[in-house]
């Protein structure tokens, strides 16, 4: 087992050691201000020069509070304000607004790092990708798990055969959303802003995408069931959801997600020869458990929290922007998740398998 | 949290403190000899007087080795040999033989404790139940999790509202069968003896039944996918399987099972207010993890191994036999699992949801 563990080396992806990508941040919720902003500030290759929000006043206030140069409104952003002072935009708004901000970024010739899920629907996500491709600007979808050191380590082990043949995957992502954000009218419960629903879009995407990334296999068929019960969830169909996904090579994946349940994030990959489990997986300090035969090892890195993951992610993104190298996860990669999420909702509505 | 933990009391079911149920054991594989036999010998209310096997010679040899009075063949058992020396039979043979031995037990007016799954098919399981009902003999299906102290404790907590509303369940049961029993022709891989298949029948039944028992809710709809890859699995369809089950009250359950994978047994129940997890759940020393809010407690009992579970189970069974009280899990309870397993196989074959 120690042979497996010892081999890990952090940031194998890093190629740039100098240069700075200057960011405009769009969508100034708690995630952007409390996680993304400090992550960039503590990164090697990034700095935040511009905050963009609904009003100039709010943006300026937050810019001042956080020691950022410019605070501008969305209208000003669309008009190109301060655009000589940022090289890239981070889009952390509600899903259904991503497209318009990315389209403007494309017009302004800025690199884009866009939060997942990419947009509210497959159709809009496709337009988002096409806008970036037409303008030839880099587009990365902000799957922060990809650059989490625990996930990187696991991916390296899986690529070397740690699991044997992958057999099954389990992912759960549940949280008590109304306790975390006690507002029944929040955007995550509004399908006009969130898209197909809430639990799969906002939570399920973690299990699906991280499994795809780690196993390098995409879903080919999907079965799902979902239901809503609490009155705050009356406009969305997936207060709780469950799905069976068949990935390439007949890997069986099951996943449950709920925005109205005890908090738990868990990803487990089982193979013919070993098992890799993350618990917590997607929030909090990611803990990695590696099992082969009768031996189980728990790997704790120093700080696998969200800010550290985001710092890694922004440095990876900046590294690729500065060197012009291709980046993962690109828009096409993100589009596959959108198609899977759409299929999950279609399957739950129809009761049928949806093939992808 | 301590309020929840402190309330547990072992063996609340116990009503008899004296009396002895004398057993004949049928099917002398390692489970019966190494686990069931010592469990009965260390139980309060049971003793083994008779071993039944394919030949008189084998039965007599094993009886002598294990200090048991009688060793008889299946033919002799059917003819009523030694039947004045046992009150109950434990049926631990391959699934497809259960019916004939239970029918004889019914004729001999003996109580029956029968291993799960009950039989190879729903149709045969139904005949098994009807034979016992017609003869008015007690029939218990040997779900050893029901009397595991960890499961008893969890059930008590769930009944008191520990989970809040149950939201989702995850169960996995996987093991490397060919490493454990290196014989490609073993009965668990022969559908004539095992029934619908191998992974769901032999392993999946644990997750399904324990979830049913803990939540007191049965599956109402099932989706499943399965596949076989290794040549030893060519006669069965479920070397690996995955299923989504909707339980009553829209509880979403997902489960994966494989007879050709790294060993892992895990059951997790998530509610609106708490979570209960068993890992390992079905083999080894069951560990119980209880979470509510930000607090997680791990409960280790002394000896939650299979022999201890079986001892509890045999004492529970004997308690009910001696007092004539109704017993859980009875044949009708076991029949529901058979119908669920059949539905899982039908769904995997057809690709459709199967409603129950």
Contacts between the chains, C-beta under 8 A, distances in Angstrom:
chain1	res1	chain2	res2	distance
A	163	B	262	7.8
A	164	B	262	7.6
A	165	B	229	7.7
A	167	B	174	7.0
A	167	B	240	5.1
A	167	B	256	7.9
A	167	B	258	5.2
A	167	B	260	7.3
A	167	B	261	4.3
A	167	B	262	7.9
A	168	B	172	7.2
A	168	B	174	7.1
A	168	B	240	6.2
A	168	B	242	6.4
A	168	B	256	4.1
A	168	B	258	6.4
A	168	B	261	6.9
A	170	B	170	5.9
A	170	B	172	6.4
A	170	B	254	7.2
A	170	B	256	6.4
A	172	B	168	7.2
A	172	B	170	6.4
A	172	B	268	7.6
A	172	B	270	7.2
A	174	B	167	7.0
A	174	B	168	7.1
A	174	B	270	5.8
A	176	B	272	7.3
A	221	B	225	7.2
A	223	B	223	4.2
A	223	B	225	7.3
A	223	B	244	5.9
A	223	B	353	8.0
A	224	B	244	7.2
A	225	B	221	7.2
A	225	B	223	7.3
A	225	B	244	5.8
A	225	B	246	5.3
A	225	B	252	6.1
A	226	B	252	7.8
A	227	B	250	4.4
A	227	B	252	7.8
A	229	B	165	7.7
A	229	B	250	7.0
A	240	B	167	5.1
A	240	B	168	6.2
A	240	B	250	7.3
A	240	B	252	5.6
A	241	B	252	6.7
A	242	B	168	6.4
A	242	B	244	4.8
A	242	B	246	7.8
A	242	B	252	3.5
A	242	B	253	7.0
A	242	B	254	5.1
A	243	B	244	6.5
A	243	B	254	7.7
A	244	B	223	5.9
A	244	B	224	7.1
A	244	B	225	5.8
A	244	B	242	4.8
A	244	B	243	6.4
A	244	B	244	4.8
A	244	B	254	6.8
A	246	B	225	5.3
A	246	B	242	7.7
A	250	B	227	4.4
A	250	B	229	7.0
A	250	B	240	7.2
A	252	B	225	6.1
A	252	B	226	7.8
A	252	B	227	7.8
A	252	B	240	5.6
A	252	B	241	6.8
A	252	B	242	3.5
A	252	B	256	5.7
A	253	B	242	7.0
A	254	B	170	7.2
A	254	B	242	5.1
A	254	B	243	7.7
A	254	B	244	6.8
A	254	B	254	3.5
A	254	B	255	6.8
A	254	B	256	5.6
A	255	B	254	6.8
A	256	B	167	8.0
A	256	B	168	4.1
A	256	B	170	6.4
A	256	B	252	5.7
A	256	B	254	5.6
A	256	B	270	7.4
A	258	B	167	5.2
A	258	B	168	6.4
A	258	B	270	7.4
A	260	B	167	7.3
A	260	B	272	6.2
A	261	B	167	4.3
A	261	B	168	7.0
A	261	B	270	5.3
A	261	B	271	6.7
A	261	B	272	5.7
A	262	B	163	7.8
A	262	B	164	7.6
A	262	B	167	7.9
A	262	B	270	5.5
A	262	B	271	6.1
A	262	B	272	6.9
A	262	B	273	6.2
A	262	B	274	5.4
A	262	B	275	4.6
A	262	B	291	6.5
A	262	B	292	7.4
A	264	B	268	7.8
A	264	B	270	6.0
A	264	B	275	5.7
A	264	B	291	7.6
A	266	B	268	7.7
A	268	B	172	7.6
A	268	B	264	7.8
A	268	B	266	7.7
A	270	B	172	7.2
A	270	B	174	5.8
A	270	B	256	7.4
A	270	B	258	7.4
A	270	B	261	5.3
A	270	B	262	5.5
A	270	B	264	5.9
A	271	B	261	6.7
A	271	B	262	6.1
A	272	B	176	7.3
A	272	B	260	6.1
A	272	B	261	5.7
A	272	B	262	6.9
A	273	B	262	6.3
A	274	B	262	5.4
A	275	B	262	4.6
A	275	B	264	5.7
A	291	B	262	6.5
A	291	B	264	7.6
A	292	B	262	7.3
A	351	B	352	8.0
A	351	B	353	5.2
A	352	B	351	8.0
A	352	B	352	7.4
A	352	B	353	7.9
A	353	B	223	7.9
A	353	B	351	5.2
A	353	B	352	7.9
